[in-house]
Amino acid sequence: MQQEKIGIFDSGIGGLSILKVLLQSCYTDFVYVADTAYLPYGEKSPEVLIERGHVVTQLFLQQGITTIVVACHTSSATTLPTLQKAYPHVTFIDMLFPTITAACNITKNNSIGVFATAATIKSGVHKTLLHRLKPDITVIEQACPLLVPLIENEHSTEQEINRTLQDYLTPIMRAKADTLILGCTHYAFLKERIKELAPYLQLVCADQEAALRFTSAPEANKKRVTFLVSGDKAIFKHKSEKKLLQDFDYSFESF
Ligand code: DGL
């Protein structure tokens, strides 16, 4: 019997860091929705994000998909409860909560920094959930609106990225946080740079958490990924081929 495909959803290339992990652990084919026409999600209102959540969920349902990995933290932070209520037969797998529990387990001084998009920080989800798990924790939230455009833009220079990261890291370092949640899928691509700039910070990122939760299946069959893109398909194809060179079949379509 053929297994049901899994859907993965992000505003752009960020979710590829999660797809990469899933390709090594699952036996199924995937449909990856990149809602690039609406990127950056971090600058959108909750109303727009909820509307996009419905559009994307219905797109998956049309493909017969009822297991959806909401890779995008901004979407999880602002729309997940609404979508879970509207589509009770759909399994939404959220990548945000695992990073919150991991950070709580890792911190030694109970001081946790959070890098996330403006919309995610505005939702207050990190503070709320971290305090629910550990009431005495100090949370230093940092909205990073410049990072997603820098990561999506292939011409961003190292200098620009480092300067921006330095600015965002300053309040986290001043507060002496020992742990930093990278609360946006895109930031996974900056992990090594952040490690260089702030080596004493323990980084918590959704792709690492996904890798811990989904065990590797090295003998798995060759998988197929269908990418559905709302913005420019050729640009997304070019970027994702650079980020995700692996042995799988793929195709790109517009929606
Ligand atoms: N990558 C998404 C996230 O995890 C959002 C990036 C954006 O479009 O602003 O939050």
Residues whose N, C-alpha, C, O or C-beta is under 5 A from the ligand:
A	BS01	DGL	S11 G14 L39 P40 Y41 G42 A71 C72 H73 T74 T117 V148 G183 C184 T185 H186
